Amino acid sequence: MDHYNNESNQNINNNQVDYKHFIPRQNGFVFKFIKKDNDFIHTFAEGDFLEKIGLSPAYIIGKTLHDFSPKDQANQKHCFYETAWNGNLVNYEGGANGYHYLASLTPLIIDSQIVEVVGTAIDITDYWKDVTKIQELEKLSLIGELAAGIAHEIRNPLTSVTGFIKMIQERSNDETTNEYLKIVLHELSQINTIVNQFMFIAKPKETMEIINTDMKALVSRVIEFMKPQANLKGLNFIEFISSDSIFTAQCDPNQLTQVLMNLIQNSIEATTDPTQKIVISLKNVNDNSFLIELTDKGSGILPERQKRLFEPFYTTKEKGTGLGLMMCKRIIENHDGTIEVNSQLGEGTTVRIILPKAFNHHQKRD
């Protein structure tokens, strides 16, 4: 925030404040409002951060909260404005377009009358992300402890039951009974998969085996493996696009294979039009990283559901466990990468994974 200069001090003495000196130009904004006809009219707004949240001074000045904010936000902020107009200092959080800010409202009193309220806002997006990350880690830690206990208790009896079912299957000559036993074994296999997912949550790095991996070859193998799944759905095309560049990653190929299989399976299940392709592409981002992008033209995801996709036990599938995408995110983050999902309902979904390239023996990683 800029320091006041002599000119601004003189302005203050004359009750004519140059509000530009209050603006945290790089990371916030300043605004003013008055009360008129039981509503609040903005008389001033300036600051670079306004553009980030999708607003501009011209869009705010002379307008009420309901003119440029969603109804629920406008109603909530109207209460804050009313409290400030009654002579109280008010702090609140707001945000839009993925950015968050902390705002303070200060009433300006002249001759015992409130003539206007001055608001200042500071960008707290990075802080908010850090707090959210800590909360996620705490939640994962708790789930990990719970998962380890559950997995341990389930795994032993599950192994015994599976073994006895197989013994019965080997001795049975009844066709109907054998069909039932196949179903039982399939369901037990599903339970075992969930138990393994729990174990991964509890100790995600315990079984990681990091090696230099040719990502073109890895993606090609996954696509070949998943083609029968696509064919069962009537989809004949999983297209792979890549440049002539060499894409080598220091990674656990089994874990990245698991991520890609999970994402392709999601795309297959979401795609109902057999003429639409699922496209996977490999691209360079810069000298240090590359991008794996998977795009489908499936059913897409509602915006409110997108925000929760990576939460544990949250699923958009009728029979999903809510662990698949959470595991994908954890695997990618364990490889120092990022994963994001962009989707539009009825138009399809794009998943972008950015991973670091393998360093050669002359380089050192921090």
C-alpha positions in Angstrom: 0.0 0.0 0.0 1.3 3.5 -0.9 2.4 5.8 1.9 0.5 9.1 2.2 2.4 12.0 0.8 2.2 15.7 1.9 -0.5 16.4 -0.6 -2.7 13.6 0.6 -2.2 14.8 4.2 -3.4 18.3 3.2 -6.4 16.7 1.5 -7.3 14.9 4.7 -7.2 18.1 6.7 -9.7 19.6 4.2 -12.0 16.5 4.5 -11.2 15.7 0.8 -9.5 12.3 0.9 -7.7 11.2 -2.2 -8.8 7.6 -2.1 -6.3 6.5 -4.7 -3.6 6.5 -2.0 -5.6 3.8 -0.1 -5.7 1.4 -3.1 -3.6 -1.8 -2.8 -3.2 -1.6 -6.5 -1.6 -5.0 -7.2 -3.6 -7.0 -4.8 -6.8 -5.3 -3.9 -9.3 -2.5 -4.5 -11.1 0.4 -2.8 -14.8 1.3 -3.0 -17.3 3.7 -1.5 -21.0 3.8 -1.1 -23.9 5.9 0.3 -27.4 5.0 1.3 -30.2 6.3 -0.9 -33.9 5.2 -0.9 -33.2 2.3 1.4 -30.5 0.9 -0.9 -26.7 1.4 -1.2 -25.3 3.2 -4.2 -21.6 2.8 -5.0 -19.9 6.2 -5.7 -16.3 5.1 -6.2 -14.3 1.9 -7.1 -10.8 1.4 -8.2 -8.0 -1.2 -8.1 -6.4 -3.8 -10.4 -7.9 -6.7 -8.5 -11.4 -5.7 -9.8 -10.6 -7.0 -13.2 -9.5 -10.4 -11.8 -12.9 -10.9 -10.2 -14.7 -9.9 -13.4 -15.7 -6.3 -12.5 -14.7 -2.8 -13.5 -15.3 0.7 -11.9 -17.8 1.6 -14.6 -19.7 -1.6 -13.8 -19.9 -0.7 -10.1 -20.2 3.1 -9.8 -23.8 4.3 -9.6 -25.0 0.7 -9.1 -26.4 -1.2 -6.2 -25.2 -4.7 -5.1 -28.1 -6.4 -6.8 -27.1 -4.7 -10.1 -23.8 -6.7 -10.4 -23.8 -9.5 -7.8 -25.8 -12.8 -7.7 -28.9 -12.5 -5.5 -27.6 -14.5 -2.6 -24.3 -12.7 -2.4 -26.0 -9.3 -2.8 -28.4 -10.1 0.0 -25.6 -11.1 2.3 -23.4 -8.1 1.5 -26.5 -5.8 1.9 -26.6 -6.9 5.5 -22.9 -6.0 5.9 -23.4 -2.6 4.3 -26.4 -1.9 6.6 -24.3 -2.8 9.6 -21.5 -0.4 8.4 -24.0 2.3 7.7 -25.2 2.0 11.3 -21.6 3.0 12.4 -19.9 -0.3 12.8 -16.6 -1.6 11.4 -17.3 -4.7 9.3 -15.0 -7.4 7.9 -16.1 -10.1 5.5 -14.8 -12.4 2.8 -15.9 -12.3 -0.8 -14.8 -13.5 -4.2 -15.6 -14.5 -7.8 -13.9 -16.2 -10.8 -11.8 -18.4 -8.4 -10.3 -15.4 -6.5 -11.0 -14.5 -2.9 -10.6 -11.3 -1.0 -11.0 -9.9 2.5 -13.0 -6.7 2.7 -13.3 -4.1 5.4 -16.0 -1.4 5.7 -15.3 1.8 7.6 -18.1 4.4 8.1 -17.0 8.0 7.6 -18.7 10.2 10.2 -18.9 14.0 9.9 -20.8 16.1 12.5 -22.2 12.9 14.1 -23.6 11.8 10.8 -22.5 9.0 8.5 -21.9 10.5 5.1 -20.4 7.5 3.4 -18.7 4.1 3.9 -15.3 3.4 2.6 -14.4 -0.2 1.7 -11.0 -1.8 1.1 -10.4 -5.3 -0.1 -7.2 -7.3 -0.2 -6.5 -10.4 -2.3 -6.3 -13.5 0.0 -6.5 -16.1 -2.8 -3.2 -17.7 -2.1 -3.9 -17.8 1.7 -7.3 -19.3 1.0 -5.7 -22.0 -1.2 -3.1 -22.8 1.5 -5.8 -23.1 4.2 -7.9 -25.3 1.9 -4.8 -27.5 1.1 -4.1 -27.9 4.8 -7.8 -28.9 5.4 -7.6 -31.5 2.6 -4.3 -32.9 4.0 -5.8 -33.2 7.5 -8.9 -34.9 6.0 -6.8 -37.3 4.0 -4.6 -38.1 7.1 -7.7 -39.0 9.1 -9.1 -41.0 6.2 -5.8 -42.7 5.8 -5.7 -43.9 9.5 -9.3 -45.1 9.2 -8.5 -46.8 5.8 -5.5 -48.6 7.2 -7.6 -50.0 10.1 -10.5 -51.0 7.9 -8.3 -52.6 5.2 -6.4 -54.7 7.8 -9.6 -56.0 9.3 -11.1 -56.8 5.9 -8.2 -58.3 4.0 -7.6 -61.4 6.1 -11.2 -62.7 6.1 -11.6 -61.6 2.5 -8.6 -63.8 1.5 -10.0 -66.8 3.4 -13.5 -66.4 1.9 -12.1 -66.1 -1.6 -10.0 -69.2 -1.1 -12.9 -71.3 0.1 -15.1 -70.1 -2.8 -12.4 -71.2 -5.3 -12.2 -74.6 -3.6 -15.9 -75.1 -3.8 -15.8 -74.0 -7.4 -13.2 -76.6 -8.3 -15.3 -79.4 -6.7 -18.6 -78.4 -8.0 -20.1 -79.9 -11.2 -23.4 -78.0 -11.0 -23.6 -75.4 -13.8 -26.0 -73.1 -11.9 -23.9 -73.2 -8.8 -20.8 -72.4 -10.7 -22.4 -69.4 -12.2 -23.4 -68.2 -8.8 -19.8 -68.8 -7.6 -18.5 -66.7 -10.5 -20.7 -63.8 -9.4 -19.5 -64.2 -5.8 -15.9 -64.2 -6.9 -16.4 -61.1 -9.0 -18.0 -59.3 -6.1 -15.2 -60.3 -3.8 -12.7 -59.0 -6.4 -14.5 -55.7 -6.3 -14.3 -55.6 -2.5 -10.6 -56.4 -2.8 -10.1 -53.5 -5.2 -11.7 -51.1 -2.8 -9.5 -52.5 0.1 -6.4 -51.9 -2.1 -7.6 -48.3 -2.7 -7.9 -47.9 1.1 -4.4 -49.2 1.5 -3.1 -46.7 -1.1 -4.8 -43.8 0.8 -3.1 -44.9 4.0 0.4 -45.3 2.5 0.5 -43.7 -1.0 4.3 -43.6 -1.4 5.1 -46.9 0.2 5.1 -48.9 -3.0 6.3 -46.3 -5.5 9.1 -47.5 -7.8 10.5 -44.5 -9.7 12.1 -45.2 -13.0 12.7 -43.2 -16.3 9.6 -44.0 -18.3 8.8 -43.5 -22.0 5.4 -41.8 -21.7 4.5 -42.4 -25.4 4.9 -46.1 -24.9 3.1 -46.1 -21.6 0.1 -44.2 -23.0 0.0 -46.5 -26.1 0.0 -49.6 -23.9 -2.9 -48.2 -21.8 -4.9 -47.4 -24.9 -4.5 -50.9 -26.3 -5.5 -52.4 -22.9 -8.6 -50.2 -22.7 -9.8 -50.7 -26.3 -11.8 -53.8 -25.4 -13.7 -51.7 -22.8 -14.4 -49.1 -25.4 -15.6 -51.8 -27.9 -18.0 -53.2 -25.3 -19.6 -49.7 -25.2 -19.7 -49.5 -29.0 -16.8 -47.0 -29.1 -14.1 -47.9 -31.7 -11.9 -44.9 -31.4 -9.4 -43.9 -28.7 -7.1 -41.5 -30.6 -3.5 -40.8 -29.5 -1.9 -37.6 -30.7 1.8 -36.8 -30.0 4.6 -34.8 -31.6 8.0 -36.3 -32.5 9.4 -35.1 -29.1 10.7 -37.6 -26.6 8.6 -37.6 -23.4 10.4 -39.2 -20.5 9.2 -39.0 -17.0 10.7 -40.1 -13.7 7.7 -41.9 -12.3 6.1 -45.1 -11.2 4.7 -46.4 -14.5 2.2 -48.7 -12.7 0.7 -45.8 -10.8 0.5 -43.6 -13.9 -1.0 -46.5 -15.8 -3.7 -46.7 -13.0 -4.4 -43.0 -13.4 -4.9 -43.2 -17.2 -7.0 -46.3 -17.0 -9.3 -44.7 -14.5 -9.6 -41.5 -16.6 -10.2 -43.4 -19.8 -12.8 -45.6 -18.1 -14.6 -42.5 -16.9 -14.6 -41.1 -20.5 -15.9 -44.4 -21.9 -18.8 -44.5 -19.4 -19.7 -40.8 -20.1 -19.7 -41.2 -23.9 -23.0 -42.3 -25.4 -22.4 -41.4 -29.0 -20.3 -44.2 -30.7 -19.2 -41.8 -33.4 -17.3 -39.6 -30.9 -13.7 -40.1 -30.2 -11.8 -40.1 -27.0 -8.6 -38.2 -27.7 -5.4 -38.4 -25.7 -2.5 -36.1 -26.5 1.0 -35.5 -25.3 2.4 -32.0 -25.6 5.4 -30.1 -24.3 4.6 -27.3 -21.9 8.2 -26.1 -21.5 11.7 -27.5 -21.1 10.9 -28.9 -17.7 7.3 -30.3 -18.0 4.9 -31.9 -20.4 1.1 -32.2 -20.7 -1.1 -35.3 -20.9 -4.6 -34.2 -22.1 -7.6 -36.5 -22.3 -10.8 -35.1 -24.0 -14.1 -36.7 -24.6 -17.5 -35.6 -26.0 -19.5 -37.3 -23.3 -22.3 -36.1 -21.0 -20.1 -33.6 -19.1 -20.4 -32.6 -15.4 -22.4 -30.0 -13.6 -20.4 -27.0 -12.4 -21.3 -27.6 -8.7 -20.1 -31.3 -9.0 -16.8 -30.3 -10.7 -15.8 -28.4 -7.5 -16.0 -31.6 -5.5 -14.6 -34.2 -7.9 -11.4 -34.8 -6.0 -13.0 -35.0 -2.6 -12.8 -38.5 -0.9 -16.0 -40.5 -1.2 -17.7 -38.0 -3.5 -18.8 -39.6 -6.8 -21.0 -38.8 -9.8 -21.5 -42.5 -10.5 -24.4 -44.5 -9.2 -22.1 -47.4 -8.0 -18.9 -45.4 -7.6 -16.8 -45.4 -4.4 -15.7 -41.8 -4.7 -12.0 -42.9 -4.4 -10.9 -43.1 -8.1 -10.3 -39.4 -8.9 -9.0 -38.7 -5.4 -6.4 -41.5 -5.9 -5.6 -40.0 -9.4 -4.9 -36.6 -7.8 -2.8 -38.1 -5.1 -0.7 -40.1 -7.5 -0.1 -37.1 -9.7 0.8 -34.8 -6.8 3.2 -37.5 -5.5 4.9 -37.2 -8.9 5.2 -33.4 -8.4 2.5 -32.9 -11.0 -0.9 -31.2 -11.3 -4.3 -32.5 -12.5 -7.4 -30.4 -13.4 -10.8 -31.2 -14.9 -12.7 -28.9 -17.1 -16.2 -30.0 -18.2 -19.4 -28.6 -19.7 -22.7 -30.4 -19.3 -23.7 -32.1 -22.5 -20.5 -31.1 -24.3 -17.8 -33.3 -22.7 -14.8 -33.2 -20.4 -11.1 -32.4 -20.7 -8.6 -33.7 -18.1 -5.1 -32.0 -18.1 -2.2 -33.6 -16.3 1.1 -31.7 -16.1 4.2 -33.7 -15.1 7.9 -32.9 -14.8 10.2 -34.3 -17.4 13.0 -36.7 -16.3 16.2 -34.9 -15.5 19.4 -36.3 -17.0 22.5 -37.2 -15.0 23.9 -33.6 -15.4 20.9 -32.1 -13.7 19.9 -31.9 -10.1 16.3 -31.7 -8.8 15.6 -29.3 -5.9 
